[in-house]
Amino acid sequence: MSSGYIGRFAPSPSGRLHFGSIVAAIASYCDAKANDGKWLVRIEDVDGSRTVDGAANDILRTLESYGMHWDGDVVWQNQRVHHYEEVIQDLISRGEAFDCACTRKELAGHKLYPGYCRNGMLEGKEGRSVRFLTPVEDLVWDDLILGEQFSRGGTESDFIIKRADGYYAYHLAVVLDDAEAGMTRIVRGEDLLASTPAHLHLQHALGYKRPEYAHFGLALNSDGSKLSKANKAVPVEVDEAPMVIAQALEFLGQKAVSLDSPENMLLQAVSNWKL
């Protein structure tokens, strides 16, 4: 019987999974299963410019070969773009989002968006992107790993929710998808901690319940940069699954498990799991 916990792993299909990806998948999977919850998978393919042919199916096959079997159907963001547009138009109609004509060149040198189009675009200008009107209010939330977090009002920009190239922005898509799937806890890498204030503001504007958040440390390259597909991180291989799972659990500070089949190793990991 499910406890009501719903978690997820949401990779972008910009390449094959690497060690950092597997760490994120295992952390979210084990936390969900240790809480008798559901673990969902979402393919974040809303940005077609970053999508690599065949990557999504390769990701799904890799997850299964590593013993991580998701609950329900895989969600594909590119099938939800009409809904994203409906929400954007609703936010605009309520005065909580606005069309923006600014170019990158015009905004160069500004740490935060200076608000040029906040009260309407200059005559003759056409909207290029859509921005969310970020409230000037303090935010406090508890991270289950990092403890209490604080974001001071006025330090967050009016962030883009629809880009000039027509693609829907990460912040909007992830908030809508998480809320509508009923996510109760988001377990993800610390690189996304800085995105949390934007997500909380959007959740409040849309009347969504705030999930719990837990941000774990990142797997890094020897030069201190994040392991990522953009940095050409080495993909994990199917025949290395037991070794990679053991390394990922060690990285996450979990109790060591016996080398076995991926499914049996994850059963041990779930039994031992401590966030």
CYANA upper distance limits for C-alpha pairs under 8 A (distance plus 0.5 A):
  1 MET  CA     36 ASP  CA      7.85
  2 SER  CA     36 ASP  CA      6.03
  2 SER  CA     37 GLY  CA      5.78
  2 SER  CA     38 LYS  CA      7.48
  3 SER  CA     35 ASN  CA      7.40
  3 SER  CA     36 ASP  CA      5.98
  3 SER  CA     37 GLY  CA      6.03
  4 GLY  CA     37 GLY  CA      6.70
  4 GLY  CA     38 LYS  CA      8.34
  4 GLY  CA    184 THR  CA      8.43
  5 TYR  CA     32 ALA  CA      7.25
  5 TYR  CA     35 ASN  CA      7.31
  5 TYR  CA     36 ASP  CA      7.64
  5 TYR  CA     37 GLY  CA      4.96
  5 TYR  CA     38 LYS  CA      6.77
  5 TYR  CA    183 MET  CA      7.92
  5 TYR  CA    184 THR  CA      6.20
  5 TYR  CA    185 ARG  CA      7.71
  6 ILE  CA     32 ALA  CA      7.26
  6 ILE  CA     37 GLY  CA      6.11
  6 ILE  CA     38 LYS  CA      5.33
  6 ILE  CA     39 TRP  CA      6.60
  6 ILE  CA     40 LEU  CA      7.91
  6 ILE  CA    182 GLY  CA      7.15
  6 ILE  CA    183 MET  CA      5.37
  6 ILE  CA    184 THR  CA      5.79
  6 ILE  CA    185 ARG  CA      7.08
  7 GLY  CA     28 SER  CA      7.09
  7 GLY  CA     29 TYR  CA      8.12
  7 GLY  CA     32 ALA  CA      6.29
  7 GLY  CA     37 GLY  CA      7.89
  7 GLY  CA     38 LYS  CA      6.71
  7 GLY  CA     39 TRP  CA      5.50
  7 GLY  CA     40 LEU  CA      6.68
  7 GLY  CA    183 MET  CA      6.09
  7 GLY  CA    184 THR  CA      6.96
  7 GLY  CA    185 ARG  CA      6.04
  7 GLY  CA    186 ILE  CA      6.57
  7 GLY  CA    187 VAL  CA      7.90
  8 ARG  CA     28 SER  CA      6.78
  8 ARG  CA     29 TYR  CA      7.87
  8 ARG  CA     39 TRP  CA      5.65
  8 ARG  CA     40 LEU  CA      4.96
  8 ARG  CA     41 VAL  CA      6.02
  8 ARG  CA     42 ARG  CA      7.77
  8 ARG  CA    183 MET  CA      8.03
  8 ARG  CA    186 ILE  CA      7.50
  8 ARG  CA    187 VAL  CA      8.21
  9 PHE  CA     24 ALA  CA      7.84
  9 PHE  CA     25 ALA  CA      6.23
  9 PHE  CA     28 SER  CA      6.89
  9 PHE  CA     29 TYR  CA      8.13
  9 PHE  CA     39 TRP  CA      8.02
  9 PHE  CA     40 LEU  CA      6.92
  9 PHE  CA     41 VAL  CA      5.54
  9 PHE  CA     42 ARG  CA      6.92
 10 ALA  CA     41 VAL  CA      6.27
 10 ALA  CA     42 ARG  CA      5.13
 10 ALA  CA     43 ILE  CA      6.11
 10 ALA  CA     44 GLU  CA      6.65
 11 PRO  CA     21 SER  CA      8.25
 11 PRO  CA     42 ARG  CA      7.41
 11 PRO  CA     43 ILE  CA      6.08
 11 PRO  CA     44 GLU  CA      6.39
 12 SER  CA     43 ILE  CA      6.32
 12 SER  CA     44 GLU  CA      5.10
 12 SER  CA     45 ASP  CA      6.34
 12 SER  CA     51 THR  CA      7.96
 12 SER  CA     56 ALA  CA      8.22
 13 PRO  CA     43 ILE  CA      7.30
 13 PRO  CA     44 GLU  CA      7.40
 13 PRO  CA     45 ASP  CA      6.71
 13 PRO  CA     50 ARG  CA      7.96
 13 PRO  CA     51 THR  CA      5.78
 13 PRO  CA     52 VAL  CA      6.56
 13 PRO  CA     55 ALA  CA      5.57
 13 PRO  CA     56 ALA  CA      5.38
 13 PRO  CA     59 ILE  CA      8.01
 14 SER  CA     50 ARG  CA      5.88
 14 SER  CA     51 THR  CA      5.29
 14 SER  CA     52 VAL  CA      5.55
 14 SER  CA     55 ALA  CA      6.99
 14 SER  CA    229 LYS  CA      7.57
 15 GLY  CA     51 THR  CA      8.29
 15 GLY  CA     52 VAL  CA      6.60
 15 GLY  CA     55 ALA  CA      5.76
 15 GLY  CA     56 ALA  CA      8.47
 15 GLY  CA    229 LYS  CA      6.72
 16 ARG  CA     55 ALA  CA      6.39
 16 ARG  CA     58 ASP  CA      7.09
 16 ARG  CA     59 ILE  CA      6.56
 16 ARG  CA    229 LYS  CA      8.09
 16 ARG  CA    235 PRO  CA      6.27
 16 ARG  CA    236 VAL  CA      8.32
 17 LEU  CA     21 SER  CA      5.97
 17 LEU  CA     22 ILE  CA      7.23
 17 LEU  CA     59 ILE  CA      6.66
 17 LEU  CA     62 THR  CA      8.09
 17 LEU  CA    229 LYS  CA      8.47
 17 LEU  CA    235 PRO  CA      5.98
 17 LEU  CA    236 VAL  CA      6.71
 18 HIS  CA     22 ILE  CA      6.86
 18 HIS  CA    227 LEU  CA      8.27
 18 HIS  CA    228 SER  CA      7.88
 18 HIS  CA    229 LYS  CA      7.98
 18 HIS  CA    233 ALA  CA      6.64
 18 HIS  CA    234 VAL  CA      6.33
 18 HIS  CA    235 PRO  CA      4.73
 18 HIS  CA    236 VAL  CA      5.57
 19 PHE  CA     23 VAL  CA      6.73
 19 PHE  CA    219 ALA  CA      8.08
 19 PHE  CA    227 LEU  CA      8.13
 19 PHE  CA    233 ALA  CA      8.47
 19 PHE  CA    234 VAL  CA      8.19
 19 PHE  CA    235 PRO  CA      7.59
 19 PHE  CA    236 VAL  CA      6.77
 19 PHE  CA    244 VAL  CA      7.90
 19 PHE  CA    248 ALA  CA      7.97
 20 GLY  CA     24 ALA  CA      6.88
 20 GLY  CA    218 LEU  CA      7.59
 20 GLY  CA    219 ALA  CA      5.92
 20 GLY  CA    227 LEU  CA      6.47
 20 GLY  CA    228 SER  CA      7.65
 21 SER  CA     25 ALA  CA      6.68
 22 ILE  CA     26 ILE  CA      6.46
 22 ILE  CA    245 ILE  CA      8.32
 22 ILE  CA    248 ALA  CA      7.62
 23 VAL  CA     27 ALA  CA      6.54
 23 VAL  CA    248 ALA  CA      5.76
 23 VAL  CA    249 LEU  CA      8.09
 23 VAL  CA    251 PHE  CA      8.36
 23 VAL  CA    252 LEU  CA      8.00
 24 ALA  CA     28 SER  CA      6.72
 24 ALA  CA    187 VAL  CA      8.21
 24 ALA  CA    188 ARG  CA      6.55
 24 ALA  CA    189 GLY  CA      7.13
 25 ALA  CA     29 TYR  CA      6.44
 26 ILE  CA     30 CYS  CA      6.31
 26 ILE  CA     68 MET  CA      8.36
 26 ILE  CA    245 ILE  CA      8.43
 26 ILE  CA    248 ALA  CA      8.08
 26 ILE  CA    249 LEU  CA      8.38
 27 ALA  CA     31 ASP  CA      6.58
 27 ALA  CA    187 VAL  CA      7.41
 27 ALA  CA    188 ARG  CA      8.30
 27 ALA  CA    252 LEU  CA      8.09
 28 SER  CA     32 ALA  CA      6.67
 28 SER  CA     39 TRP  CA      8.06
 28 SER  CA    186 ILE  CA      8.17
 28 SER  CA    187 VAL  CA      5.78
 28 SER  CA    188 ARG  CA      7.64
 29 TYR  CA     33 LYS  CA      6.69
 29 TYR  CA     39 TRP  CA      6.51
 29 TYR  CA     68 MET  CA      7.64
 30 CYS  CA     34 ALA  CA      6.27
 30 CYS  CA    266 LEU  CA      7.89
 30 CYS  CA    269 ALA  CA      7.37
 30 CYS  CA    270 VAL  CA      5.56
 30 CYS  CA    273 TRP  CA      7.20
 31 ASP  CA     35 ASN  CA      6.82
 31 ASP  CA    187 VAL  CA      8.44
 31 ASP  CA    270 VAL  CA      7.80
 31 ASP  CA    273 TRP  CA      7.48
 31 ASP  CA    274 LYS  CA      8.41
 31 ASP  CA    275 LEU  CA      7.51
 32 ALA  CA     36 ASP  CA      6.91
 32 ALA  CA     37 GLY  CA      5.32
 32 ALA  CA     38 LYS  CA      6.50
 32 ALA  CA     39 TRP  CA      6.36
 33 LYS  CA     37 GLY  CA      5.83
 33 LYS  CA     38 LYS  CA      7.39
 33 LYS  CA     39 TRP  CA      7.85
 33 LYS  CA    270 VAL  CA      6.85
 34 ALA  CA    270 VAL  CA      5.66
 34 ALA  CA    271 SER  CA      7.13
 34 ALA  CA    273 TRP  CA      6.98
 38 LYS  CA     70 TRP  CA      8.28
 38 LYS  CA     71 ASP  CA      6.51
 39 TRP  CA     70 TRP  CA      6.02
 39 TRP  CA     71 ASP  CA      6.14
 40 LEU  CA     70 TRP  CA      5.85
 40 LEU  CA     71 ASP  CA      5.96
 40 LEU  CA     72 GLY  CA      7.33
 40 LEU  CA     73 ASP  CA      8.32
 40 LEU  CA     74 VAL  CA      7.63
 41 VAL  CA     70 TRP  CA      6.71
 41 VAL  CA     71 ASP  CA      8.33
 41 VAL  CA     73 ASP  CA      8.30
 41 VAL  CA     74 VAL  CA      5.86
 41 VAL  CA     75 VAL  CA      7.10
 42 ARG  CA     74 VAL  CA      6.08
 42 ARG  CA     75 VAL  CA      5.06
 42 ARG  CA     76 TRP  CA      6.46
 42 ARG  CA     77 GLN  CA      7.94
 43 ILE  CA     56 ALA  CA      7.46
 43 ILE  CA     74 VAL  CA      7.72
 43 ILE  CA     75 VAL  CA      6.65
 43 ILE  CA     76 TRP  CA      5.53
 43 ILE  CA     77 GLN  CA      6.91
 44 GLU  CA     76 TRP  CA      7.00
 44 GLU  CA     77 GLN  CA      5.96
 44 GLU  CA     78 ASN  CA      8.29
 45 ASP  CA     50 ARG  CA      8.38
 45 ASP  CA     51 THR  CA      6.81
 45 ASP  CA     76 TRP  CA      7.18
 45 ASP  CA     77 GLN  CA      6.07
 45 ASP  CA     78 ASN  CA      6.26
 46 VAL  CA     77 GLN  CA      5.71
 46 VAL  CA     78 ASN  CA      5.35
 46 VAL  CA     81 VAL  CA      8.06
 46 VAL  CA    167 TYR  CA      7.33
 46 VAL  CA    168 TYR  CA      7.10
 46 VAL  CA    169 ALA  CA      8.47
 46 VAL  CA    170 TYR  CA      8.48
 46 VAL  CA    173 ALA  CA      8.33
 47 ASP  CA     51 THR  CA      7.32
 47 ASP  CA    167 TYR  CA      6.38
 47 ASP  CA    168 TYR  CA      7.66
 47 ASP  CA    169 ALA  CA      8.33
 48 GLY  CA    167 TYR  CA      8.12
 51 THR  CA     55 ALA  CA      8.10
 52 VAL  CA     56 ALA  CA      8.45
 54 GLY  CA     58 ASP  CA      6.76
 55 ALA  CA     59 ILE  CA      6.58
 56 ALA  CA     60 LEU  CA      6.87
 57 ASN  CA     61 ARG  CA      6.67
 58 ASP  CA     62 THR  CA      6.60
 59 ILE  CA     63 LEU  CA      6.76
 60 LEU  CA     64 GLU  CA      6.88
 61 ARG  CA     65 SER  CA      6.65
 62 THR  CA     66 TYR  CA      6.63
 62 THR  CA    238 VAL  CA      7.06
 63 LEU  CA     67 GLY  CA      7.01
 63 LEU  CA     68 MET  CA      5.76
 63 LEU  CA     69 HIS  CA      7.53
 64 GLU  CA     68 MET  CA      5.67
 64 GLU  CA     69 HIS  CA      6.12
 65 SER  CA    238 VAL  CA      6.76
 65 SER  CA    241 ALA  CA      8.00
 65 SER  CA    262 PRO  CA      7.99
 66 TYR  CA    238 VAL  CA      7.71
 66 TYR  CA    241 ALA  CA      6.17
 66 TYR  CA    242 PRO  CA      8.35
 66 TYR  CA    245 ILE  CA      8.23
 66 TYR  CA    262 PRO  CA      5.83
 66 TYR  CA    263 GLU  CA      7.78
 67 GLY  CA    262 PRO  CA      5.39
 67 GLY  CA    263 GLU  CA      5.01
 67 GLY  CA    266 LEU  CA      7.59
 68 MET  CA    263 GLU  CA      7.92
 70 TRP  CA     74 VAL  CA      8.45
 76 TRP  CA     80 ARG  CA      7.85
 77 GLN  CA     81 VAL  CA      7.47
 77 GLN  CA    173 ALA  CA      8.00
 80 ARG  CA     84 TYR  CA      7.06
 81 VAL  CA     85 GLU  CA      6.80
 81 VAL  CA    168 TYR  CA      8.01
 82 HIS  CA     86 GLU  CA      6.86
 83 HIS  CA     87 VAL  CA      6.85
 84 TYR  CA     88 ILE  CA      6.78
 84 TYR  CA    168 TYR  CA      7.80
 84 TYR  CA    172 LEU  CA      7.97
 84 TYR  CA    173 ALA  CA      7.28
 84 TYR  CA    176 LEU  CA      8.22
 85 GLU  CA     89 GLN  CA      6.72
 86 GLU  CA     90 ASP  CA      6.76
 87 VAL  CA     91 LEU  CA      6.71
 88 ILE  CA     92 ILE  CA      6.71
 88 ILE  CA     97 ALA  CA      7.83
 88 ILE  CA    161 ILE  CA      8.26
 89 GLN  CA     93 SER  CA      6.63
 90 ASP  CA     94 ARG  CA      6.81
 91 LEU  CA     95 GLY  CA      6.78
 91 LEU  CA     96 GLU  CA      5.50
 91 LEU  CA     97 ALA  CA      5.79
 91 LEU  CA    132 PHE  CA      8.50
 92 ILE  CA     96 GLU  CA      6.17
 92 ILE  CA     97 ALA  CA      5.03
 92 ILE  CA     98 PHE  CA      6.11
 93 SER  CA     97 ALA  CA      8.47
 95 GLY  CA    133 LEU  CA      8.37
 96 GLU  CA    132 PHE  CA      6.60
 96 GLU  CA    133 LEU  CA      5.67
 96 GLU  CA    134 THR  CA      8.38
 96 GLU  CA    205 ALA  CA      8.21
 97 ALA  CA    130 VAL  CA      7.28
 97 ALA  CA    131 ARG  CA      5.97
 97 ALA  CA    132 PHE  CA      4.73
 97 ALA  CA    133 LEU  CA      5.59
 98 PHE  CA    117 CYS  CA      8.08
 98 PHE  CA    118 ARG  CA      7.06
 98 PHE  CA    120 GLY  CA      8.26
 98 PHE  CA    130 VAL  CA      6.06
 98 PHE  CA    131 ARG  CA      5.95
 98 PHE  CA    132 PHE  CA      7.09
 98 PHE  CA    133 LEU  CA      7.61
 99 ASP  CA    117 CYS  CA      7.68
 99 ASP  CA    120 GLY  CA      8.25
 99 ASP  CA    121 MET  CA      8.09
 99 ASP  CA    127 GLY  CA      5.64
 99 ASP  CA    128 ARG  CA      7.57
 99 ASP  CA    129 SER  CA      6.44
 99 ASP  CA    130 VAL  CA      5.01
 99 ASP  CA    131 ARG  CA      6.91
100 CYS  CA    117 CYS  CA      5.94
100 CYS  CA    118 ARG  CA      8.13
100 CYS  CA    121 MET  CA      7.30
100 CYS  CA    126 GLU  CA      8.27
100 CYS  CA    127 GLY  CA      5.45
100 CYS  CA    128 ARG  CA      6.29
100 CYS  CA    129 SER  CA      5.74
100 CYS  CA    130 VAL  CA      6.13
100 CYS  CA    131 ARG  CA      7.13
101 ALA  CA    117 CYS  CA      7.45
101 ALA  CA    121 MET  CA      7.16
101 ALA  CA    125 LYS  CA      6.67
101 ALA  CA    126 GLU  CA      6.09
101 ALA  CA    127 GLY  CA      4.91
101 ALA  CA    128 ARG  CA      5.46
101 ALA  CA    129 SER  CA      7.23
102 CYS  CA    106 GLU  CA      6.65
102 CYS  CA    107 LEU  CA      7.43
102 CYS  CA    116 TYR  CA      8.13
102 CYS  CA    117 CYS  CA      8.09
102 CYS  CA    128 ARG  CA      7.69
103 THR  CA    107 LEU  CA      6.95
104 ARG  CA    108 ALA  CA      6.53
107 LEU  CA    113 TYR  CA      7.66
107 LEU  CA    114 PRO  CA      8.35
110 HIS  CA    114 PRO  CA      7.48
112 LEU  CA    155 THR  CA      8.17
112 LEU  CA    156 GLU  CA      7.65
112 LEU  CA    157 SER  CA      5.53
112 LEU  CA    158 ASP  CA      8.27
113 TYR  CA    157 SER  CA      5.93
113 TYR  CA    158 ASP  CA      6.61
113 TYR  CA    159 PHE  CA      8.30
115 GLY  CA    119 ASN  CA      8.37
115 GLY  CA    158 ASP  CA      8.20
116 TYR  CA    121 MET  CA      7.90
117 CYS  CA    121 MET  CA      5.22
117 CYS  CA    122 LEU  CA      7.89
118 ARG  CA    133 LEU  CA      8.09
121 MET  CA    125 LYS  CA      6.66
121 MET  CA    126 GLU  CA      7.97
121 MET  CA    127 GLY  CA      8.17
128 ARG  CA    163 ARG  CA      7.78
128 ARG  CA    164 ALA  CA      5.17
128 ARG  CA    165 ASP  CA      8.46
129 SER  CA    160 ILE  CA      7.32
129 SER  CA    161 ILE  CA      8.19
129 SER  CA    162 LYS  CA      5.95
129 SER  CA    163 ARG  CA      5.29
129 SER  CA    164 ALA  CA      5.02
129 SER  CA    165 ASP  CA      8.49
129 SER  CA    166 GLY  CA      8.25
130 VAL  CA    160 ILE  CA      6.20
130 VAL  CA    161 ILE  CA      6.21
130 VAL  CA    162 LYS  CA      5.49
130 VAL  CA    163 ARG  CA      7.21
131 ARG  CA    158 ASP  CA      6.33
131 ARG  CA    159 PHE  CA      5.79
131 ARG  CA    160 ILE  CA      4.71
131 ARG  CA    161 ILE  CA      5.99
131 ARG  CA    162 LYS  CA      7.55
132 PHE  CA    158 ASP  CA      5.87
132 PHE  CA    159 PHE  CA      6.07
132 PHE  CA    160 ILE  CA      6.76
132 PHE  CA    161 ILE  CA      6.88
133 LEU  CA    158 ASP  CA      5.69
133 LEU  CA    159 PHE  CA      8.06
134 THR  CA    156 GLU  CA      7.52
134 THR  CA    157 SER  CA      7.12
134 THR  CA    158 ASP  CA      5.56
134 THR  CA    159 PHE  CA      7.88
134 THR  CA    198 ALA  CA      8.40
134 THR  CA    201 HIS  CA      7.44
135 PRO  CA    153 GLY  CA      7.91
135 PRO  CA    154 GLY  CA      8.26
135 PRO  CA    201 HIS  CA      7.89
136 VAL  CA    153 GLY  CA      5.00
136 VAL  CA    154 GLY  CA      5.39
137 GLU  CA    152 ARG  CA      7.33
137 GLU  CA    153 GLY  CA      4.52
137 GLU  CA    154 GLY  CA      7.40
138 ASP  CA    150 PHE  CA      7.85
138 ASP  CA    151 SER  CA      6.23
138 ASP  CA    152 ARG  CA      5.08
138 ASP  CA    153 GLY  CA      4.82
139 LEU  CA    150 PHE  CA      6.18
139 LEU  CA    151 SER  CA      5.54
139 LEU  CA    152 ARG  CA      6.99
139 LEU  CA    153 GLY  CA      7.70
139 LEU  CA    197 PRO  CA      7.59
140 VAL  CA    148 GLU  CA      7.56
140 VAL  CA    149 GLN  CA      6.16
140 VAL  CA    150 PHE  CA      5.14
140 VAL  CA    151 SER  CA      7.05
141 TRP  CA    148 GLU  CA      6.32
141 TRP  CA    149 GLN  CA      5.82
141 TRP  CA    150 PHE  CA      7.19
142 ASP  CA    146 LEU  CA      8.34
142 ASP  CA    147 GLY  CA      5.92
142 ASP  CA    148 GLU  CA      4.82
142 ASP  CA    149 GLN  CA      6.39
142 ASP  CA    212 GLU  CA      8.29
142 ASP  CA    213 TYR  CA      7.89
143 ASP  CA    147 GLY  CA      5.23
143 ASP  CA    148 GLU  CA      6.39
143 ASP  CA    149 GLN  CA      7.22
143 ASP  CA    212 GLU  CA      7.78
143 ASP  CA    213 TYR  CA      5.78
143 ASP  CA    214 ALA  CA      5.73
143 ASP  CA    215 HIS  CA      7.51
144 LEU  CA    212 GLU  CA      8.00
144 LEU  CA    213 TYR  CA      6.73
144 LEU  CA    214 ALA  CA      5.35
144 LEU  CA    215 HIS  CA      8.10
144 LEU  CA    275 LEU  CA      8.23
145 ILE  CA    214 ALA  CA      5.89
145 ILE  CA    215 HIS  CA      6.68
145 ILE  CA    216 PHE  CA      7.29
145 ILE  CA    275 LEU  CA      7.53
146 LEU  CA    214 ALA  CA      7.86
146 LEU  CA    215 HIS  CA      7.44
151 SER  CA    155 THR  CA      7.87
151 SER  CA    197 PRO  CA      7.29
152 ARG  CA    156 GLU  CA      8.47
156 GLU  CA    197 PRO  CA      8.22
156 GLU  CA    198 ALA  CA      8.10
159 PHE  CA    198 ALA  CA      8.20
160 ILE  CA    169 ALA  CA      7.11
161 ILE  CA    168 TYR  CA      6.57
161 ILE  CA    169 ALA  CA      5.25
161 ILE  CA    170 TYR  CA      7.96
161 ILE  CA    171 HIS  CA      7.07
161 ILE  CA    172 LEU  CA      6.02
162 LYS  CA    166 GLY  CA      6.96
162 LYS  CA    167 TYR  CA      6.51
162 LYS  CA    168 TYR  CA      4.93
162 LYS  CA    169 ALA  CA      5.75
163 ARG  CA    167 TYR  CA      5.91
163 ARG  CA    168 TYR  CA      6.55
163 ARG  CA    169 ALA  CA      6.79
168 TYR  CA    172 LEU  CA      7.63
168 TYR  CA    173 ALA  CA      7.35
169 ALA  CA    173 ALA  CA      6.90
170 TYR  CA    174 VAL  CA      6.41
171 HIS  CA    175 VAL  CA      6.76
171 HIS  CA    195 SER  CA      8.05
171 HIS  CA    198 ALA  CA      7.44
171 HIS  CA    199 HIS  CA      6.81
172 LEU  CA    176 LEU  CA      6.76
172 LEU  CA    199 HIS  CA      8.34
172 LEU  CA    202 LEU  CA      8.02
173 ALA  CA    177 ASP  CA      6.50
174 VAL  CA    178 ASP  CA      6.39
175 VAL  CA    179 ALA  CA      6.60
175 VAL  CA    199 HIS  CA      6.59
175 VAL  CA    202 LEU  CA      7.60
175 VAL  CA    203 GLN  CA      7.22
176 LEU  CA    180 GLU  CA      6.59
177 ASP  CA    181 ALA  CA      6.60
178 ASP  CA    182 GLY  CA      6.78
178 ASP  CA    183 MET  CA      5.79
179 ALA  CA    183 MET  CA      6.50
179 ALA  CA    208 TYR  CA      6.83
179 ALA  CA    209 LYS  CA      7.78
183 MET  CA    211 PRO  CA      6.93
184 THR  CA    210 ARG  CA      8.38
184 THR  CA    211 PRO  CA      5.16
184 THR  CA    212 GLU  CA      6.61
185 ARG  CA    211 PRO  CA      5.68
185 ARG  CA    212 GLU  CA      4.95
185 ARG  CA    213 TYR  CA      6.21
185 ARG  CA    214 ALA  CA      8.05
186 ILE  CA    211 PRO  CA      7.32
186 ILE  CA    212 GLU  CA      6.64
186 ILE  CA    213 TYR  CA      5.40
186 ILE  CA    214 ALA  CA      6.71
187 VAL  CA    213 TYR  CA      6.60
187 VAL  CA    214 ALA  CA      5.30
187 VAL  CA    215 HIS  CA      6.44
187 VAL  CA    216 PHE  CA      8.07
188 ARG  CA    192 LEU  CA      7.66
188 ARG  CA    214 ALA  CA      6.96
188 ARG  CA    215 HIS  CA      5.60
188 ARG  CA    216 PHE  CA      6.85
189 GLY  CA    193 LEU  CA      8.00
189 GLY  CA    215 HIS  CA      5.58
189 GLY  CA    216 PHE  CA      5.52
189 GLY  CA    217 GLY  CA      6.60
189 GLY  CA    218 LEU  CA      6.47
190 GLU  CA    215 HIS  CA      5.29
190 GLU  CA    216 PHE  CA      5.84
190 GLU  CA    217 GLY  CA      5.91
190 GLU  CA    218 LEU  CA      6.72
191 ASP  CA    218 LEU  CA      7.73
192 LEU  CA    196 THR  CA      7.39
192 LEU  CA    215 HIS  CA      8.14
193 LEU  CA    215 HIS  CA      7.11
195 SER  CA    199 HIS  CA      6.99
196 THR  CA    200 LEU  CA      6.61
197 PRO  CA    201 HIS  CA      6.70
198 ALA  CA    202 LEU  CA      6.79
199 HIS  CA    203 GLN  CA      6.57
200 LEU  CA    204 HIS  CA      6.72
200 LEU  CA    210 ARG  CA      7.55
201 HIS  CA    205 ALA  CA      6.77
202 LEU  CA    206 LEU  CA      6.63
203 GLN  CA    207 GLY  CA      6.48
203 GLN  CA    208 TYR  CA      5.32
203 GLN  CA    209 LYS  CA      7.36
203 GLN  CA    210 ARG  CA      7.18
204 HIS  CA    208 TYR  CA      6.56
204 HIS  CA    209 LYS  CA      8.24
204 HIS  CA    210 ARG  CA      8.49
216 PHE  CA    252 LEU  CA      8.25
217 GLY  CA    252 LEU  CA      8.50
218 LEU  CA    226 LYS  CA      7.28
218 LEU  CA    227 LEU  CA      8.36
219 ALA  CA    226 LYS  CA      6.86
219 ALA  CA    227 LEU  CA      6.44
219 ALA  CA    251 PHE  CA      8.43
220 LEU  CA    224 GLY  CA      5.97
220 LEU  CA    225 SER  CA      5.96
220 LEU  CA    226 LYS  CA      5.04
220 LEU  CA    227 LEU  CA      5.61
221 ASN  CA    225 SER  CA      5.80
221 ASN  CA    226 LYS  CA      6.56
221 ASN  CA    227 LEU  CA      6.22
226 LYS  CA    231 ASN  CA      8.29
227 LEU  CA    231 ASN  CA      7.12
227 LEU  CA    232 LYS  CA      8.50
227 LEU  CA    233 ALA  CA      6.15
228 SER  CA    232 LYS  CA      6.95
228 SER  CA    233 ALA  CA      5.88
229 LYS  CA    233 ALA  CA      5.88
236 VAL  CA    240 GLU  CA      7.74
236 VAL  CA    241 ALA  CA      8.38
236 VAL  CA    244 VAL  CA      8.20
237 GLU  CA    241 ALA  CA      7.35
240 GLU  CA    244 VAL  CA      6.56
241 ALA  CA    245 ILE  CA      6.43
241 ALA  CA    262 PRO  CA      7.01
242 PRO  CA    246 ALA  CA      6.73
242 PRO  CA    259 LEU  CA      6.55
242 PRO  CA    260 ASP  CA      7.01
242 PRO  CA    261 SER  CA      7.05
242 PRO  CA    262 PRO  CA      6.24
242 PRO  CA    265 MET  CA      8.01
243 MET  CA    247 GLN  CA      6.74
243 MET  CA    259 LEU  CA      7.92
244 VAL  CA    248 ALA  CA      6.54
245 ILE  CA    249 LEU  CA      6.70
245 ILE  CA    262 PRO  CA      7.92
245 ILE  CA    265 MET  CA      8.21
246 ALA  CA    250 GLU  CA      6.76
246 ALA  CA    256 ALA  CA      7.46
246 ALA  CA    257 VAL  CA      7.42
246 ALA  CA    259 LEU  CA      7.91
247 GLN  CA    251 PHE  CA      6.62
248 ALA  CA    252 LEU  CA      6.74
249 LEU  CA    253 GLY  CA      6.85
249 LEU  CA    254 GLN  CA      5.73
249 LEU  CA    255 LYS  CA      7.77
249 LEU  CA    256 ALA  CA      7.51
249 LEU  CA    269 ALA  CA      8.18
250 GLU  CA    254 GLN  CA      6.11
250 GLU  CA    255 LYS  CA      7.64
250 GLU  CA    256 ALA  CA      7.15
254 GLN  CA    269 ALA  CA      8.13
254 GLN  CA    272 ASN  CA      7.93
254 GLN  CA    273 TRP  CA      7.17
254 GLN  CA    274 LYS  CA      7.55
255 LYS  CA    269 ALA  CA      7.97
255 LYS  CA    272 ASN  CA      7.02
255 LYS  CA    273 TRP  CA      8.27
256 ALA  CA    269 ALA  CA      8.46
257 VAL  CA    265 MET  CA      6.77
257 VAL  CA    268 GLN  CA      6.73
257 VAL  CA    269 ALA  CA      7.13
258 SER  CA    265 MET  CA      7.16
259 LEU  CA    265 MET  CA      7.16
260 ASP  CA    264 ASN  CA      6.61
260 ASP  CA    265 MET  CA      6.29
261 SER  CA    265 MET  CA      6.65
262 PRO  CA    266 LEU  CA      6.66
263 GLU  CA    267 LEU  CA      6.75
264 ASN  CA    268 GLN  CA      6.88
265 MET  CA    269 ALA  CA      6.69
266 LEU  CA    270 VAL  CA      6.46
267 LEU  CA    271 SER  CA      6.78
268 GLN  CA    272 ASN  CA      6.80
269 ALA  CA    273 TRP  CA      6.23
